[in-house]
Amino acid sequence: MQNLQITSKLREDFPILKREINGHSLAYLDNAATTQKPQSVIDALVCFYENHNSNVSRGVYTLAEEATEIFEDGRKKVAKFIGAESSSNIIFTRGTTESINLVASAWGEKNLIKGERIIVTEMEHHSNLVPWQLAAQASGAELVYWPLSLEHGSSCVGRLDLHKLDELLTNSVKLLAVTVASNVLGTVNPIAEIVKMAHDRGVLVLADAAQAVARMPIDVTEWNCDFLAFSGHKVYGPTGIGVLYAKQERLNEMSVFQGGGGMIRKVSRQASTWADAPQKFEAGTPPVAEVFGLSAALEYMKKYGMPEIQQHELQLTEHALKRMEEFPDLELYGPADIFERTGVISFNLKNVHPHDVAQVLDEYGIAVRAGHHCTQVLHEQLGIQASLRMSFGLYNEISEIDRLFSALAQVRRIFN
Ligand SMILES: Cc1ncc(COP(=O)(O)O)c(C=O)c1O
């Protein structure tokens, strides 16, 4: 397949992949936590500070105009990347977490009242749970869980059953917050179908695209979701930059999030009026260099193409799932079918603590994550405290997965 052939050339774009860890070349398999950065993103950050550094929207001199152009051009690039109707639907935040907090707070404050309901799923990251708990506590609304369908056996399948959603979509529900792709199970949820069901009952949908954005094409217009959130650092861009997409009708019904410079129209002694969206939701000096870095990251991904990146990741996933069959003492959490998932694969080796496994893998230069991956509700449902997670990026290779399985065999020898 085309993408696997380009991988070794592509790897040269990522300086950190040249590192050796504990005498082995780095096999970075923790891309669900954060992705590594190509040279073009690193260069964009340096270029901004070397050539264009200035605050935005506040100066008439050349540097300020350049910085403003870089910032607003970034907004246009993001809008295009996710198929948004206009760049004014794009709000820059610090990350997915802040984007969801913004909606829970600024939309929740004006639109939720006692007795109403918010639906979240059992597979949500804490970032798409805790802000809704806070919004529910502040408004008197109730948080309702869309339960996971778990089938225990040789593997544990974690899917959301649309029939169950149908039962949950009662008149009192105002909003459904759901992840596009699970950061543990790898499950991809049918967002367009979910949005259609919710909208038919007058329920709004927030889509958490933190894991999806680097793994599949995203089209907010096709999905028709009301809100969508993602982080720059998970899409080969810098930390400290995130995106909130919101439909114009939703922006109109939101109160302010934070007060400060940049978000006002007129300030008087006791009260103020607000700028239009998106500036209304971007108080203070925004992360301009980070937006430049994010633009470079989106350009980088576009160069290879999202369908091709997705195909490459699924090929790696297929290989990893096949190799797992050699381990009867390995429990997989999530679908075994690549057509329902991404390259985020969580598992446990029976009778070995995941932290011990991750530590041994590190001795071989292999970076995977162990823990609850900010999904304690999900882990409780799975009946486990913690799990191991390998997650792929566009630079990963089959040989790295094979190294991981050789090291897992070694772990087994050590602990059994
Ligand atoms: C599904 C999902 N949602 C939200 C987040 C939070 O992202 P951030 O920490 O970048 O705000 C993550 C991070 O792992 C995630 O995987």
Ligand as a Chemical Component Dictionary entry (heavy atoms), coordinates in Angstrom:
data_LIG
# 
_chem_comp.id                   LIG 
_chem_comp.type                 NON-POLYMER 
_chem_comp.pdbx_formal_charge   0 
_chem_comp.three_letter_code    LIG 
# 
loop_
_chem_comp_atom.comp_id 
_chem_comp_atom.atom_id 
_chem_comp_atom.alt_atom_id 
_chem_comp_atom.type_symbol 
_chem_comp_atom.charge 
_chem_comp_atom.model_Cartn_x 
_chem_comp_atom.model_Cartn_y 
_chem_comp_atom.model_Cartn_z 
_chem_comp_atom.pdbx_ordinal 
LIG C1 C1 C 0 -10.977 11.628 23.469 1  
LIG C2 C2 C 0 -10.222 12.724 24.160 2  
LIG N1 N1 N 0 -10.873 13.828 24.545 3  
LIG C3 C3 C 0 -10.251 14.852 25.147 4  
LIG C4 C4 C 0 -8.910  14.794 25.412 5  
LIG C5 C5 C 0 -8.243  15.962 26.089 6  
LIG O1 O1 O 0 -7.331  16.561 25.230 7  
LIG P1 P1 P 0 -6.365  17.732 25.776 8  
LIG O2 O2 O 0 -5.696  17.176 26.999 9  
LIG O3 O3 O 0 -5.429  17.966 24.649 10 
LIG O4 O4 O 0 -7.228  18.899 26.093 11 
LIG C6 C6 C 0 -8.185  13.659 25.057 12 
LIG C7 C7 C 0 -6.754  13.538 25.381 13 
LIG O5 O5 O 0 -6.196  12.466 25.431 14 
LIG C8 C8 C 0 -8.865  12.597 24.398 15 
LIG O6 O6 O 0 -8.214  11.493 24.033 16 
# 
loop_
_chem_comp_bond.comp_id 
_chem_comp_bond.atom_id_1 
_chem_comp_bond.atom_id_2 
_chem_comp_bond.value_order 
_chem_comp_bond.pdbx_ordinal 
LIG C1 C2 SING 1  
LIG C2 N1 SING 2  
LIG C2 C8 DOUB 3  
LIG N1 C3 DOUB 4  
LIG C3 C4 SING 5  
LIG C4 C5 SING 6  
LIG C4 C6 DOUB 7  
LIG C5 O1 SING 8  
LIG O1 P1 SING 9  
LIG P1 O2 DOUB 10 
LIG P1 O3 SING 11 
LIG P1 O4 SING 12 
LIG C6 C7 SING 13 
LIG C6 C8 SING 14 
LIG C7 O5 DOUB 15 
LIG C8 O6 SING 16 
# 
